[in-house]
Amino acid sequence: MKIKVLAVLGLAAVAGLAGCRGAANTNTTVVTNTNTGMMNANVTVATPMSTPMAARDAAAETAVKSALDKAGIRDVTVSATNSEVTLRGTVAKGKMAEAYRIATETSRRKVDNQLTEK
């Protein structure tokens, strides 16, 4: 029984230390009371509050915008991060699929299509 308590406390200490990452730490701490019969042990578990923001990728924005312009798709705003490209604006009727395809092939990442057809 004492081994279980020591194991739980050891894991709690490791989990607590894993959450200490310096000033940029955005974790919150949840304390759970586990009753082992002989003594109470508080287990501390770090849970993330939010994910860090993705970095803007100006090169991908320029490449996608240029490819769309070459295809004659102009009223589109492109914003890109290291994980996805977002398309906003209006396109001519029947051009939405082409704009999506161009953005996907050019950036080789996920495309968030927020375009509307006029």
Rosetta constraint file for C-alpha pairs under 8 A:
AtomPair CA 1 CA 5 HARMONIC 6.55 0.50
AtomPair CA 1 CA 36 HARMONIC 7.97 0.50
AtomPair CA 2 CA 6 HARMONIC 6.15 0.50
AtomPair CA 3 CA 7 HARMONIC 5.99 0.50
AtomPair CA 4 CA 8 HARMONIC 6.15 0.50
AtomPair CA 5 CA 9 HARMONIC 6.17 0.50
AtomPair CA 5 CA 36 HARMONIC 7.25 0.50
AtomPair CA 5 CA 41 HARMONIC 7.20 0.50
AtomPair CA 6 CA 10 HARMONIC 5.94 0.50
AtomPair CA 7 CA 11 HARMONIC 6.14 0.50
AtomPair CA 8 CA 12 HARMONIC 6.09 0.50
AtomPair CA 8 CA 41 HARMONIC 7.72 0.50
AtomPair CA 8 CA 43 HARMONIC 7.19 0.50
AtomPair CA 9 CA 13 HARMONIC 6.17 0.50
AtomPair CA 9 CA 41 HARMONIC 7.09 0.50
AtomPair CA 9 CA 42 HARMONIC 7.85 0.50
AtomPair CA 9 CA 43 HARMONIC 6.87 0.50
AtomPair CA 10 CA 14 HARMONIC 6.32 0.50
AtomPair CA 11 CA 15 HARMONIC 6.07 0.50
AtomPair CA 12 CA 16 HARMONIC 5.99 0.50
AtomPair CA 12 CA 43 HARMONIC 5.23 0.50
AtomPair CA 12 CA 44 HARMONIC 5.42 0.50
AtomPair CA 12 CA 45 HARMONIC 6.81 0.50
AtomPair CA 13 CA 17 HARMONIC 6.16 0.50
AtomPair CA 13 CA 44 HARMONIC 7.67 0.50
AtomPair CA 14 CA 18 HARMONIC 6.12 0.50
AtomPair CA 15 CA 19 HARMONIC 6.51 0.50
AtomPair CA 15 CA 44 HARMONIC 6.98 0.50
AtomPair CA 15 CA 45 HARMONIC 5.84 0.50
AtomPair CA 15 CA 46 HARMONIC 6.66 0.50
AtomPair CA 16 CA 20 HARMONIC 6.91 0.50
AtomPair CA 16 CA 44 HARMONIC 6.21 0.50
AtomPair CA 16 CA 45 HARMONIC 6.41 0.50
AtomPair CA 16 CA 46 HARMONIC 6.55 0.50
AtomPair CA 18 CA 46 HARMONIC 7.89 0.50
AtomPair CA 19 CA 25 HARMONIC 7.52 0.50
AtomPair CA 19 CA 27 HARMONIC 6.76 0.50
AtomPair CA 19 CA 46 HARMONIC 5.62 0.50
AtomPair CA 20 CA 25 HARMONIC 6.89 0.50
AtomPair CA 21 CA 25 HARMONIC 5.53 0.50
AtomPair CA 26 CA 48 HARMONIC 6.52 0.50
AtomPair CA 26 CA 49 HARMONIC 6.10 0.50
AtomPair CA 26 CA 50 HARMONIC 6.91 0.50
AtomPair CA 27 CA 46 HARMONIC 6.15 0.50
AtomPair CA 27 CA 47 HARMONIC 5.68 0.50
AtomPair CA 27 CA 48 HARMONIC 4.56 0.50
AtomPair CA 27 CA 49 HARMONIC 5.53 0.50
AtomPair CA 27 CA 50 HARMONIC 7.93 0.50
AtomPair CA 28 CA 46 HARMONIC 5.89 0.50
AtomPair CA 28 CA 47 HARMONIC 5.65 0.50
AtomPair CA 28 CA 48 HARMONIC 6.36 0.50
AtomPair CA 28 CA 49 HARMONIC 6.43 0.50
AtomPair CA 29 CA 44 HARMONIC 6.55 0.50
AtomPair CA 29 CA 45 HARMONIC 5.90 0.50
AtomPair CA 29 CA 46 HARMONIC 4.80 0.50
AtomPair CA 29 CA 47 HARMONIC 6.30 0.50
AtomPair CA 30 CA 44 HARMONIC 5.85 0.50
AtomPair CA 30 CA 45 HARMONIC 5.51 0.50
AtomPair CA 30 CA 46 HARMONIC 6.45 0.50
AtomPair CA 30 CA 47 HARMONIC 7.27 0.50
AtomPair CA 31 CA 42 HARMONIC 6.30 0.50
AtomPair CA 31 CA 43 HARMONIC 5.70 0.50
AtomPair CA 31 CA 44 HARMONIC 4.76 0.50
AtomPair CA 31 CA 45 HARMONIC 6.65 0.50
AtomPair CA 32 CA 42 HARMONIC 5.68 0.50
AtomPair CA 32 CA 43 HARMONIC 5.26 0.50
AtomPair CA 32 CA 44 HARMONIC 6.58 0.50
AtomPair CA 33 CA 40 HARMONIC 6.88 0.50
AtomPair CA 33 CA 41 HARMONIC 6.04 0.50
AtomPair CA 33 CA 42 HARMONIC 4.71 0.50
AtomPair CA 33 CA 43 HARMONIC 6.40 0.50
AtomPair CA 34 CA 40 HARMONIC 6.19 0.50
AtomPair CA 34 CA 41 HARMONIC 5.59 0.50
AtomPair CA 34 CA 42 HARMONIC 6.32 0.50
AtomPair CA 34 CA 43 HARMONIC 7.22 0.50
AtomPair CA 35 CA 39 HARMONIC 6.58 0.50
AtomPair CA 35 CA 40 HARMONIC 4.85 0.50
AtomPair CA 35 CA 41 HARMONIC 6.51 0.50
AtomPair CA 36 CA 40 HARMONIC 6.20 0.50
AtomPair CA 36 CA 41 HARMONIC 7.46 0.50
AtomPair CA 54 CA 81 HARMONIC 5.86 0.50
AtomPair CA 54 CA 82 HARMONIC 6.36 0.50
AtomPair CA 54 CA 83 HARMONIC 7.24 0.50
AtomPair CA 55 CA 81 HARMONIC 5.37 0.50
AtomPair CA 55 CA 82 HARMONIC 5.95 0.50
AtomPair CA 56 CA 79 HARMONIC 7.77 0.50
AtomPair CA 56 CA 80 HARMONIC 5.83 0.50
AtomPair CA 56 CA 81 HARMONIC 4.27 0.50
AtomPair CA 56 CA 82 HARMONIC 6.54 0.50
AtomPair CA 57 CA 61 HARMONIC 6.48 0.50
AtomPair CA 57 CA 79 HARMONIC 7.96 0.50
AtomPair CA 57 CA 80 HARMONIC 5.30 0.50
AtomPair CA 57 CA 81 HARMONIC 4.85 0.50
AtomPair CA 57 CA 82 HARMONIC 5.92 0.50
AtomPair CA 58 CA 62 HARMONIC 6.18 0.50
AtomPair CA 58 CA 79 HARMONIC 7.97 0.50
AtomPair CA 58 CA 80 HARMONIC 6.88 0.50
AtomPair CA 59 CA 63 HARMONIC 6.17 0.50
AtomPair CA 60 CA 64 HARMONIC 6.10 0.50
AtomPair CA 60 CA 80 HARMONIC 6.23 0.50
AtomPair CA 60 CA 106 HARMONIC 7.99 0.50
AtomPair CA 60 CA 107 HARMONIC 5.98 0.50
AtomPair CA 61 CA 65 HARMONIC 6.04 0.50
AtomPair CA 61 CA 78 HARMONIC 5.68 0.50
AtomPair CA 61 CA 79 HARMONIC 5.67 0.50
AtomPair CA 61 CA 80 HARMONIC 5.42 0.50
AtomPair CA 61 CA 85 HARMONIC 7.64 0.50
AtomPair CA 62 CA 66 HARMONIC 5.98 0.50
AtomPair CA 63 CA 67 HARMONIC 6.21 0.50
AtomPair CA 63 CA 106 HARMONIC 6.87 0.50
AtomPair CA 63 CA 107 HARMONIC 7.53 0.50
AtomPair CA 64 CA 68 HARMONIC 6.14 0.50
AtomPair CA 64 CA 78 HARMONIC 7.20 0.50
AtomPair CA 64 CA 102 HARMONIC 7.32 0.50
AtomPair CA 64 CA 103 HARMONIC 5.57 0.50
AtomPair CA 64 CA 106 HARMONIC 5.89 0.50
AtomPair CA 64 CA 107 HARMONIC 6.59 0.50
AtomPair CA 65 CA 69 HARMONIC 6.14 0.50
AtomPair CA 65 CA 76 HARMONIC 7.84 0.50
AtomPair CA 65 CA 77 HARMONIC 7.69 0.50
AtomPair CA 65 CA 78 HARMONIC 6.32 0.50
AtomPair CA 66 CA 70 HARMONIC 6.25 0.50
AtomPair CA 67 CA 71 HARMONIC 6.46 0.50
AtomPair CA 67 CA 102 HARMONIC 6.86 0.50
AtomPair CA 67 CA 103 HARMONIC 7.86 0.50
AtomPair CA 67 CA 106 HARMONIC 7.40 0.50
AtomPair CA 68 CA 72 HARMONIC 6.42 0.50
AtomPair CA 68 CA 73 HARMONIC 5.14 0.50
AtomPair CA 68 CA 74 HARMONIC 6.76 0.50
AtomPair CA 68 CA 99 HARMONIC 6.61 0.50
AtomPair CA 68 CA 102 HARMONIC 6.77 0.50
AtomPair CA 68 CA 103 HARMONIC 7.64 0.50
AtomPair CA 69 CA 73 HARMONIC 5.32 0.50
AtomPair CA 69 CA 74 HARMONIC 5.53 0.50
AtomPair CA 73 CA 91 HARMONIC 6.64 0.50
AtomPair CA 73 CA 92 HARMONIC 7.97 0.50
AtomPair CA 73 CA 95 HARMONIC 7.72 0.50
AtomPair CA 73 CA 99 HARMONIC 7.15 0.50
AtomPair CA 74 CA 91 HARMONIC 7.63 0.50
AtomPair CA 75 CA 89 HARMONIC 5.85 0.50
AtomPair CA 75 CA 90 HARMONIC 5.75 0.50
AtomPair CA 75 CA 91 HARMONIC 6.50 0.50
AtomPair CA 76 CA 87 HARMONIC 6.48 0.50
AtomPair CA 76 CA 88 HARMONIC 5.57 0.50
AtomPair CA 76 CA 89 HARMONIC 4.60 0.50
AtomPair CA 76 CA 90 HARMONIC 6.28 0.50
AtomPair CA 76 CA 91 HARMONIC 7.29 0.50
AtomPair CA 76 CA 115 HARMONIC 7.73 0.50
AtomPair CA 77 CA 87 HARMONIC 5.88 0.50
AtomPair CA 77 CA 88 HARMONIC 5.10 0.50
AtomPair CA 77 CA 89 HARMONIC 6.05 0.50
AtomPair CA 78 CA 85 HARMONIC 6.97 0.50
AtomPair CA 78 CA 86 HARMONIC 5.81 0.50
AtomPair CA 78 CA 87 HARMONIC 5.01 0.50
AtomPair CA 78 CA 88 HARMONIC 6.60 0.50
AtomPair CA 79 CA 85 HARMONIC 5.80 0.50
AtomPair CA 79 CA 86 HARMONIC 5.23 0.50
AtomPair CA 79 CA 87 HARMONIC 6.81 0.50
AtomPair CA 80 CA 84 HARMONIC 5.86 0.50
AtomPair CA 80 CA 85 HARMONIC 4.25 0.50
AtomPair CA 80 CA 86 HARMONIC 6.15 0.50
AtomPair CA 81 CA 85 HARMONIC 6.35 0.50
AtomPair CA 83 CA 109 HARMONIC 6.26 0.50
AtomPair CA 83 CA 110 HARMONIC 6.77 0.50
AtomPair CA 84 CA 109 HARMONIC 5.41 0.50
AtomPair CA 84 CA 110 HARMONIC 4.65 0.50
AtomPair CA 84 CA 111 HARMONIC 5.65 0.50
AtomPair CA 84 CA 112 HARMONIC 7.08 0.50
AtomPair CA 85 CA 103 HARMONIC 7.49 0.50
AtomPair CA 85 CA 107 HARMONIC 7.38 0.50
AtomPair CA 85 CA 109 HARMONIC 6.95 0.50
AtomPair CA 85 CA 110 HARMONIC 6.28 0.50
AtomPair CA 85 CA 111 HARMONIC 4.79 0.50
AtomPair CA 85 CA 112 HARMONIC 6.06 0.50
AtomPair CA 86 CA 111 HARMONIC 5.77 0.50
AtomPair CA 86 CA 112 HARMONIC 4.59 0.50
AtomPair CA 86 CA 113 HARMONIC 6.07 0.50
AtomPair CA 86 CA 114 HARMONIC 7.06 0.50
AtomPair CA 87 CA 111 HARMONIC 7.38 0.50
AtomPair CA 87 CA 112 HARMONIC 6.30 0.50
AtomPair CA 87 CA 113 HARMONIC 5.21 0.50
AtomPair CA 87 CA 114 HARMONIC 5.55 0.50
AtomPair CA 87 CA 115 HARMONIC 6.13 0.50
AtomPair CA 88 CA 113 HARMONIC 7.02 0.50
AtomPair CA 88 CA 114 HARMONIC 4.94 0.50
AtomPair CA 88 CA 115 HARMONIC 4.95 0.50
AtomPair CA 88 CA 116 HARMONIC 7.93 0.50
AtomPair CA 89 CA 114 HARMONIC 7.17 0.50
AtomPair CA 89 CA 115 HARMONIC 5.11 0.50
AtomPair CA 89 CA 116 HARMONIC 6.40 0.50
AtomPair CA 90 CA 115 HARMONIC 5.55 0.50
AtomPair CA 90 CA 116 HARMONIC 4.84 0.50
AtomPair CA 90 CA 117 HARMONIC 5.53 0.50
AtomPair CA 90 CA 118 HARMONIC 6.35 0.50
AtomPair CA 91 CA 95 HARMONIC 6.08 0.50
AtomPair CA 91 CA 96 HARMONIC 6.30 0.50
AtomPair CA 91 CA 115 HARMONIC 6.97 0.50
AtomPair CA 91 CA 116 HARMONIC 6.32 0.50
AtomPair CA 91 CA 117 HARMONIC 5.03 0.50
AtomPair CA 91 CA 118 HARMONIC 6.21 0.50
AtomPair CA 92 CA 96 HARMONIC 7.51 0.50
AtomPair CA 92 CA 117 HARMONIC 5.62 0.50
AtomPair CA 92 CA 118 HARMONIC 5.51 0.50
AtomPair CA 93 CA 117 HARMONIC 5.18 0.50
AtomPair CA 93 CA 118 HARMONIC 5.80 0.50
AtomPair CA 94 CA 117 HARMONIC 7.58 0.50
AtomPair CA 95 CA 99 HARMONIC 6.21 0.50
AtomPair CA 95 CA 117 HARMONIC 7.78 0.50
AtomPair CA 96 CA 100 HARMONIC 6.24 0.50
AtomPair CA 96 CA 115 HARMONIC 7.05 0.50
AtomPair CA 96 CA 116 HARMONIC 7.60 0.50
AtomPair CA 96 CA 117 HARMONIC 6.87 0.50
AtomPair CA 97 CA 101 HARMONIC 6.11 0.50
AtomPair CA 98 CA 102 HARMONIC 6.11 0.50
AtomPair CA 99 CA 103 HARMONIC 6.19 0.50
AtomPair CA 100 CA 104 HARMONIC 6.14 0.50
AtomPair CA 100 CA 111 HARMONIC 7.15 0.50
AtomPair CA 100 CA 113 HARMONIC 6.85 0.50
AtomPair CA 101 CA 105 HARMONIC 6.09 0.50
AtomPair CA 102 CA 106 HARMONIC 5.91 0.50
AtomPair CA 103 CA 107 HARMONIC 5.89 0.50
AtomPair CA 103 CA 108 HARMONIC 7.83 0.50
AtomPair CA 103 CA 111 HARMONIC 6.89 0.50
AtomPair CA 104 CA 108 HARMONIC 5.34 0.50
AtomPair CA 104 CA 109 HARMONIC 6.16 0.50
AtomPair CA 104 CA 110 HARMONIC 6.80 0.50
AtomPair CA 104 CA 111 HARMONIC 6.16 0.50
